[in-house]
Amino acid sequence: MSTPRIGIVGAGIVGLALARWITLNRPGARVTVLEKEHRVGAHQTGHNSGVVHAGLYYTPGSLKAELCHRGKELLRDYCVERELPYQEAGKVLVARTRDDAARLDDIERRAKANGVVGVRRLGPDALREIEPHVQGIEGLHSPRTAITDFVAIAEAFADDVRRSGGRIHLGTPVIALRQDADGAEVLTGDAKGERVKRRFDTLVICGGLHSDRLAQMAGAEADPRIVPFRGQYHELVPERRDLVRGLVYPVPDPRYPFLGVHLTRHVHGEVMAGPNAVLATAREGYRFRDLLPDDLAATLTWPGFWRLAREHWAMGAREAAVAASASVFAREARRLIPEITAADLRPAPSGVRAQALGRDGRLLDDFAIDTHGRVICVRNAPSPAATSSPAIAEYLGEKVLVTR
């Protein structure tokens, strides 16, 4: 029997989790990870809130719900095994109005359907016992929601892959790919201008912010397209970190696609406020001034973007105002903790979310995975993809790769 050659494009946490799963469960396979950056976890893995989600919001029966629940268990066990940071900081959803409180009913039902352990409703007094500085009329507490360091996990996954004989090529962007009935051929480059062709029996694209472009190289449709949204964070100054014990979130408004500013304690002690969500003018546009004309054109020429903009223009204007002003950002944070002022916040690094957007203007909510010949494409993997990464790997390995 020939040795299967499996290539993975992308050394974020999802691609590395899959590479690790293959090396552990298909020991005869030759695994190669191709990553254009010079380190693992360079983009979404390394620019997020560090939250290990319990699965409160997700539609029961969806891939998100199932893989988040399974992924959290696998991630917790892995962190214990590898002595990586993992703290069950707990999360409260804060209802400020009667409408918010009514929406907690549906979230509580979803959480219980998704097997989230320990979820309970809180009155104002119980809410303040958990988070003394929060103001709300009601709350929902998820005590098992945790925090971790996803870059440290990604680096540990990479170490496991290398120790098991897998290869990880950094600084190796994919320039082109073609496939035939027997496999896929990938052309890669490097900083010296050298070009290398690599052939795989199966190729898996875990390309995050560039997943749609890579999928199109494989012959997939342009729909959905990745539209980047920059999430801006601020950090509480050290002397005000005691305002937050764990994780403090607003109740999501189902009319809008993004959550809004929330407060998150990190495993290394920082307390972050954010993110908001504004359109990024580059797929790796972590700063306001970052602009790549080709990336912006890809967004503005996509019909789905204009349908989305017409539906949610008011939210977009509000998010832009939050991004432009520290005082407005502080005002949003005060909706959860009234004591916060602009002087309590300082700018922190931003993240960019790879949001898959359909031609019809619909934001893809669930994880989306397509197969095109010998190429498997992870087309949409937003939050909670980091939490779910070991389970996404297991799902791909058992449900997709096993048939190759």
C-alpha positions as CSV (number, residue, x, y, z in Angstrom):
1,M,0.0,0.0,0.0
2,S,1.3,3.4,-0.9
3,T,1.9,6.0,1.8
4,P,-0.8,8.7,1.6
5,R,0.6,12.3,1.2
6,I,-1.6,14.8,2.9
7,G,-1.0,18.6,2.6
8,I,-2.5,21.2,4.8
9,V,-2.5,24.9,3.8
10,G,-2.4,27.1,6.9
11,A,-0.6,26.8,10.2
12,G,-3.3,28.5,12.3
13,I,-4.7,26.5,15.2
14,V,-7.2,24.6,13.0
15,G,-4.7,23.5,10.4
16,L,-2.2,22.4,13.1
17,A,-4.9,20.6,15.1
18,L,-5.7,18.6,11.9
19,A,-2.0,17.9,11.2
20,R,-1.7,16.6,14.8
21,W,-4.8,14.4,14.5
22,I,-3.5,12.8,11.3
23,T,-0.1,12.1,12.7
24,L,-1.7,10.5,15.8
25,N,-4.4,8.6,14.0
26,R,-3.0,7.8,10.6
27,P,0.6,7.0,11.4
28,G,1.4,5.8,7.9
29,A,0.5,9.2,6.4
30,R,3.1,11.8,5.4
31,V,1.8,15.2,6.6
32,T,3.1,18.5,5.3
33,V,1.8,21.9,6.5
34,L,2.4,25.0,4.3
35,E,2.3,28.4,5.9
36,K,3.1,31.7,4.3
37,E,4.1,33.5,7.6
38,H,7.3,32.8,9.4
39,R,5.5,31.7,12.6
40,V,2.5,29.6,13.5
41,G,-0.8,31.2,14.6
42,A,0.1,34.5,13.1
43,H,-3.4,35.8,12.3
44,Q,-6.7,34.9,13.8
45,T,-5.2,32.4,16.2
46,G,-2.9,35.1,17.6
47,H,-5.4,38.0,17.6
48,N,-8.4,36.9,19.6
49,S,-9.8,37.2,23.1
50,G,-8.4,33.8,24.3
51,V,-11.9,32.6,25.4
52,V,-12.6,28.9,25.4
53,H,-16.3,29.1,24.6
54,A,-18.8,26.8,26.4
55,G,-21.4,26.9,23.6
56,L,-24.1,29.3,24.9
57,Y,-25.4,30.8,21.7
58,Y,-25.1,28.3,18.9
59,T,-28.1,26.6,17.2
60,P,-28.5,23.2,18.7
61,G,-27.5,20.5,16.2
62,S,-25.3,22.8,14.2
63,L,-21.6,22.0,13.6
64,K,-20.7,25.0,15.7
65,A,-22.7,23.6,18.7
66,E,-21.5,20.0,18.3
67,L,-17.8,20.8,17.7
68,C,-17.6,23.6,20.3
69,H,-18.9,21.2,23.0
70,R,-16.5,18.4,22.0
71,G,-13.6,20.8,21.3
72,K,-13.8,22.4,24.7
73,E,-13.4,19.0,26.4
74,L,-10.5,18.0,24.2
75,L,-8.8,21.4,24.6
76,R,-9.1,21.3,28.4
77,D,-7.6,17.8,28.6
78,Y,-4.8,18.8,26.2
79,C,-3.9,21.9,28.3
80,V,-3.8,19.8,31.4
81,E,-1.6,17.2,29.7
82,R,0.8,19.8,28.3
83,E,0.7,22.1,31.3
84,L,-0.7,25.0,29.2
85,P,-2.7,27.8,30.8
86,Y,-6.4,27.0,31.2
87,Q,-8.6,28.8,33.7
88,E,-12.4,28.5,34.1
89,A,-12.9,32.2,34.7
90,G,-16.6,32.1,34.2
91,K,-18.8,34.3,32.0
92,V,-21.8,36.4,32.7
93,L,-24.3,37.8,30.1
94,V,-25.6,41.0,31.5
95,A,-29.2,42.0,30.8
96,R,-29.6,45.8,31.0
97,T,-33.2,46.0,29.8
98,R,-36.4,43.9,29.8
99,D,-35.8,43.1,26.2
100,D,-32.3,41.8,27.1
101,A,-33.8,39.7,29.9
102,A,-36.3,38.2,27.5
103,R,-33.6,37.2,25.1
104,L,-31.8,35.3,27.9
105,D,-34.6,32.8,27.8
106,D,-33.7,31.6,24.4
107,I,-30.0,31.6,25.1
108,E,-30.6,29.6,28.3
109,R,-32.6,27.0,26.3
110,R,-29.9,26.8,23.7
111,A,-27.1,26.4,26.3
112,K,-28.9,23.5,28.0
113,A,-29.7,21.9,24.6
114,N,-26.0,22.2,23.8
115,G,-25.0,20.4,27.0
116,V,-23.4,23.5,28.7
117,V,-22.8,22.6,32.3
118,G,-23.8,24.8,35.3
119,V,-25.6,27.6,33.4
120,R,-27.9,29.5,35.8
121,R,-30.0,32.7,35.8
122,L,-29.0,35.5,38.1
123,G,-30.9,38.3,39.7
124,P,-29.2,41.7,40.3
125,D,-27.7,40.7,43.7
126,A,-26.4,37.3,42.5
127,L,-24.9,39.1,39.4
128,R,-23.0,41.5,41.6
129,E,-21.7,38.6,43.8
130,I,-19.9,37.2,40.7
131,E,-19.0,40.6,39.1
132,P,-19.3,43.3,41.8
133,H,-18.9,46.2,39.4
134,V,-21.4,45.1,36.8
135,Q,-24.8,46.8,36.6
136,G,-27.8,44.8,35.2
137,I,-31.3,43.8,36.0
138,E,-30.6,40.1,35.3
139,G,-27.8,37.8,34.1
140,L,-26.9,34.4,32.9
141,H,-23.8,32.7,34.3
142,S,-21.7,30.1,32.5
143,P,-19.1,29.0,35.2
144,R,-17.2,26.6,32.9
145,T,-16.4,29.2,30.2
146,A,-12.6,29.4,30.3
147,I,-9.6,31.4,29.1
148,T,-6.3,30.1,27.6
149,D,-3.4,31.1,25.3
150,F,-4.3,29.9,21.8
151,V,-0.9,30.7,20.4
152,A,0.8,28.5,23.0
153,I,-1.6,25.7,22.1
154,A,-0.9,26.2,18.4
155,E,2.9,26.0,19.1
156,A,2.4,22.8,21.1
157,F,0.3,21.3,18.3
158,A,3.2,22.2,15.9
159,D,5.7,20.5,18.2
160,D,3.6,17.4,18.3
161,V,3.4,17.3,14.5
162,R,7.2,17.6,14.1
163,R,7.9,15.0,16.8
164,S,5.6,12.6,15.0
165,G,7.4,13.1,11.7
166,G,5.2,15.7,10.1
167,R,6.7,18.7,8.3
168,I,5.8,22.4,8.8
169,H,7.2,24.7,6.1
170,L,7.0,28.4,7.3
171,G,7.5,31.3,4.9
172,T,6.0,29.2,2.2
173,P,3.1,30.8,0.4
174,V,0.9,28.9,-2.0
175,I,1.2,30.6,-5.4
176,A,-0.9,28.2,-7.5
177,L,-2.4,24.7,-7.3
178,R,-4.0,22.3,-9.8
179,Q,-5.5,18.9,-9.3
180,D,-6.3,15.8,-11.3
181,A,-7.9,12.5,-10.5
182,D,-4.8,11.3,-8.6
183,G,-4.1,14.3,-6.4
184,A,-3.2,18.0,-6.1
185,E,0.0,19.8,-7.1
186,V,0.9,22.9,-5.2
187,L,3.4,25.5,-6.3
188,T,4.9,27.4,-3.4
189,G,7.4,30.2,-3.2
190,D,9.8,31.7,-0.6
191,A,11.5,35.0,0.2
192,K,14.4,34.1,-2.0
193,G,12.1,33.8,-5.0
194,E,12.6,30.0,-5.3
195,R,9.6,28.0,-6.5
196,V,8.9,24.4,-5.4
197,K,6.2,22.0,-6.6
198,R,4.7,19.6,-4.1
199,R,2.3,16.8,-4.9
200,F,-0.3,15.5,-2.4
201,D,-2.9,12.8,-2.6
202,T,-5.2,15.0,-0.5
203,L,-5.0,18.7,0.2
204,V,-6.8,20.5,3.0
205,I,-7.2,24.3,2.9
206,C,-7.4,25.9,6.3
207,G,-6.5,29.3,5.0
208,G,-8.5,31.6,7.3
209,L,-8.5,35.1,5.8
210,H,-7.5,33.8,2.4
211,S,-9.6,30.6,2.4
212,D,-11.9,31.7,-0.5
213,R,-9.0,32.6,-2.8
214,L,-7.3,29.3,-2.1
215,A,-10.5,27.4,-2.6
216,Q,-11.0,29.1,-6.0
217,M,-7.5,27.9,-7.0
218,A,-8.9,24.4,-6.4
219,G,-11.8,25.1,-8.7
220,A,-14.4,26.0,-6.0
221,E,-17.0,28.7,-6.5
222,A,-16.4,32.3,-5.4
223,D,-19.4,32.1,-3.2
224,P,-19.0,32.6,-0.2
225,R,-16.3,35.4,-0.2
226,I,-14.2,36.3,2.8
227,V,-14.9,39.9,4.0
228,P,-12.5,41.0,6.7
229,F,-13.8,42.9,9.8
230,R,-11.3,44.5,12.1
231,G,-12.0,44.1,15.8
232,Q,-10.5,46.9,17.9
233,Y,-9.5,46.2,21.5
234,H,-8.6,48.4,24.4
235,E,-6.9,47.3,27.6
236,L,-7.8,48.3,31.1
237,V,-4.9,50.0,32.7
238,P,-3.3,47.8,35.4
239,E,-4.7,49.7,38.4
240,R,-8.3,49.2,37.1
241,R,-8.1,45.5,36.3
242,D,-9.9,44.7,39.5
243,L,-13.1,46.0,37.9
244,V,-13.4,42.6,36.1
245,R,-13.1,39.2,37.6
246,G,-13.8,37.0,34.6
247,L,-15.7,37.5,31.4
248,V,-18.5,40.1,31.1
249,Y,-20.6,40.1,27.9
250,P,-23.7,41.9,26.7
251,V,-26.8,40.0,25.7
252,P,-26.5,39.6,21.9
253,D,-29.0,41.5,19.8
254,P,-30.3,39.1,17.1
255,R,-30.9,42.0,14.7
256,Y,-27.1,42.5,14.3
257,P,-24.4,40.1,13.2
258,F,-21.7,41.1,15.8
259,L,-21.7,40.9,19.6
260,G,-20.5,44.4,20.6
261,V,-17.9,45.5,23.2
262,H,-17.4,43.0,26.1
263,L,-14.7,42.6,28.8
264,T,-12.4,39.7,29.0
265,R,-9.7,38.8,31.5
266,H,-6.7,37.0,29.9
267,V,-4.6,34.2,31.4
268,H,-1.6,36.6,31.6
269,G,-3.5,39.1,33.7
270,E,-4.6,41.7,31.1
271,V,-8.3,42.7,30.9
272,M,-9.4,43.5,27.4
273,A,-12.4,45.6,26.3
274,G,-13.7,44.9,22.8
275,P,-13.8,44.1,20.1
276,N,-16.0,46.2,18.0
277,A,-16.4,45.4,14.3
278,V,-15.6,47.6,11.4
279,L,-14.8,46.8,7.8
280,A,-11.1,46.2,7.2
281,T,-9.5,47.6,4.1
282,A,-7.0,44.8,4.0
283,R,-7.4,41.1,4.9
284,E,-4.6,41.5,7.3
285,G,-5.4,45.1,8.2
286,Y,-4.8,45.3,11.9
287,R,-4.4,49.1,11.8
288,F,-6.8,51.7,10.5
289,R,-4.2,52.9,7.9
290,D,-3.6,49.4,6.5
291,L,-5.0,49.3,3.0
292,L,-4.5,46.9,0.1
293,P,-6.4,47.9,-3.0
294,D,-6.9,44.4,-4.2
295,D,-8.4,43.3,-0.9
296,L,-10.7,46.3,-0.7
297,A,-11.8,45.8,-4.3
298,A,-12.6,42.2,-3.6
299,T,-15.0,43.4,-0.8
300,L,-16.6,46.3,-2.7
301,T,-17.2,44.3,-5.9
302,W,-19.0,41.5,-4.0
303,P,-22.8,41.8,-4.4
304,G,-23.3,40.4,-1.0
305,F,-21.4,43.2,0.7
306,W,-23.8,45.9,-0.6
307,R,-26.8,43.8,0.5
308,L,-25.3,43.5,3.9
309,A,-24.5,47.2,4.1
310,R,-28.0,48.2,3.2
311,E,-29.4,46.0,5.9
312,H,-27.0,46.9,8.7
313,W,-25.8,50.4,7.8
314,A,-26.9,51.8,11.1
315,M,-24.9,49.3,13.0
316,G,-21.9,49.9,10.7
317,A,-22.1,53.7,11.5
318,R,-22.2,53.0,15.2
319,E,-19.3,50.6,15.1
320,A,-17.2,53.2,13.1
321,A,-18.0,55.8,15.7
322,V,-16.8,53.4,18.4
323,A,-13.6,52.8,16.5
324,A,-12.9,56.4,16.0
325,S,-13.2,57.6,19.6
326,A,-11.8,56.3,22.9
327,S,-14.6,58.1,24.7
328,V,-17.3,56.4,22.6
329,F,-15.5,53.1,23.2
330,A,-15.5,53.7,26.9
331,R,-19.2,54.6,26.7
332,E,-19.9,51.2,25.2
333,A,-17.9,49.5,28.0
334,R,-19.9,51.5,30.6
335,R,-23.0,49.7,29.4
336,L,-21.7,46.8,31.3
337,I,-19.5,48.4,34.0
338,P,-20.6,52.0,34.8
339,E,-17.3,52.9,36.5
340,I,-15.2,52.6,33.4
341,T,-13.9,55.9,31.9
342,A,-11.8,56.7,28.9
343,A,-8.8,57.3,31.2
344,D,-9.1,53.6,32.3
345,L,-8.5,52.3,28.7
346,R,-5.5,52.2,26.5
347,P,-5.2,50.9,22.9
348,A,-4.4,47.3,22.4
349,P,-3.7,45.2,19.3
350,S,-6.6,44.6,17.0
351,G,-7.8,41.4,15.3
352,V,-9.3,40.7,11.9
353,R,-12.2,38.3,11.6
354,A,-12.5,36.2,8.4
355,Q,-16.2,36.4,7.8
356,A,-17.7,34.4,5.0
357,L,-20.4,36.4,3.2
358,G,-22.7,34.9,0.6
359,R,-23.6,36.5,-2.7
360,D,-27.1,37.1,-1.3
361,G,-25.7,39.2,1.6
362,R,-26.1,36.4,4.2
363,L,-23.3,36.1,6.7
364,L,-22.5,32.4,7.1
365,D,-23.0,31.5,10.8
366,D,-22.1,27.9,10.9
367,F,-18.7,26.2,10.0
368,A,-18.6,25.4,6.3
369,I,-16.5,22.7,4.7
370,D,-16.6,21.8,1.0
371,T,-14.8,19.1,-1.0
372,H,-13.6,19.7,-4.6
373,G,-12.0,16.7,-6.1
374,R,-8.8,16.0,-4.1
375,V,-9.1,19.3,-2.2
376,I,-11.0,19.8,1.1
377,C,-11.8,23.5,1.8
378,V,-12.6,24.9,5.2
379,R,-14.6,27.9,3.9
380,N,-15.9,29.4,7.1
381,A,-14.4,28.9,10.6
382,P,-15.2,32.0,12.7
383,S,-15.4,31.9,16.5
384,P,-15.5,29.4,18.2
385,A,-13.1,27.8,15.8
386,A,-10.1,28.1,18.2
387,T,-12.2,26.4,20.9
388,S,-13.4,23.8,18.5
389,S,-10.1,23.2,16.7
390,P,-9.4,19.7,18.1
391,A,-13.0,18.7,17.3
392,I,-12.9,20.2,13.8
393,A,-9.7,18.1,13.2
394,E,-11.5,15.0,14.5
395,Y,-14.5,15.7,12.3
396,L,-12.4,16.2,9.2
397,G,-10.3,13.1,10.0
398,E,-13.2,10.8,10.7
399,K,-15.9,12.2,8.4
400,V,-13.9,13.5,5.4
401,L,-10.4,12.2,5.2
402,V,-11.4,8.7,6.0
403,T,-13.2,8.5,2.6
404,R,-10.2,9.7,0.6
